[in-house]
């Protein structure tokens, strides 16, 4: 299996597992919490068939990547992505993030720029700023995040069931947009993640991305369901689009958070149309 080393913890390397398939323009797909790159299977097939090079990787602490006891913040996540982009020498890349993966895309473009990136896709975005503060009254109260972390510590596996229910709007979509087997597969992927990483990533959700947004100078597509029960649409995608002049927002009516699985045809069509459009000239 291919790995890229992004650091060290004591005597052990911190390795990220990745998959790199096909040829053509590279598309880097960055998964959501608490899953791994395998959850992109409904996107990688069509993208490969369309002639794109598809690259998925597992965030540190998740999937087949190393599970260190530190580094679960977006400065580190973006640095990990930068190592991947540099080691693979990716050029004119398209970055596609889902949920927590949109944080890597946003912070990477904000901190490292777009020399290697042609455009970006944010599916169910985390930005602009999820935490409620004095200057961000639209956010979510901190007690909610603290409750998530308490639940993870007390019974991470029970928490995962609750999370997957919200991820899919399972009671509404069971047997329609998602099968019991797909629900169980996502749960099992999440169960293999680092317990500490699962806990600490809740802190990362509270990152303020507003300072990154003015540095994003590539075309951006935002796609989100208006029934997102994990990252509420009015607090995330609907707020983010006006903060990124020239970005495009596609709202999937009635769709939940886990749209790369539940609404794959609409998501794939939106991505294909966006990445196939002429690149806008940069100022």
Number of C-alpha atoms within 10 A of each C-alpha: 6 10 17 18 16 19 15 11 12 8 6 10 14 21 23 26 22 20 15 15 14 15 11 12 15 23 27 24 25 27 27 23 18 25 23 26 22 16 20 18 13 17 18 22 12 15 18 16 10 11 13 19 19 22 20 23 26 24 31 27 28 27 24 20 22 23 21 20 14 13 17 21 19 24 16 17 21 21 17 24 21 19 16 21 16 12 11 12 10 17 16 14 20 25 26 23 25 27 24 26 24 26 29 29 27 29 28 24 25 20 16 14 16 19 12 18 21 21 22 29 26 27 29 31 29 31 28 27 21 23 22 14 13 8 7 13 11 16 19 18 13 14 10 11 16 14 11 16 19 14 17 20 15 11 10 19 17 11 17 21 18 14 19 20 19 18 22 25 23 19 9 12 15 15 11 9 19 18 14 10 10 14 17 13 13 19 20 15 17 24 19 15 23 20 18 16 21 23 20 18 19 19 17 17 20 20 19 18 18 16 12 17 18 13 17 22 22 22 22 24 22 23 24 30 23 21 19 24 18 19 26 22 22 14 19 21 26 20 15 22 19 12 13 19 14 14 16 16 18 18 17 17 11 11 20 30 28 27 25 21 19 22 18 17 15 15 20 18 11 17 21 14 9 18 18 9 8 7 12 12 8 7 4
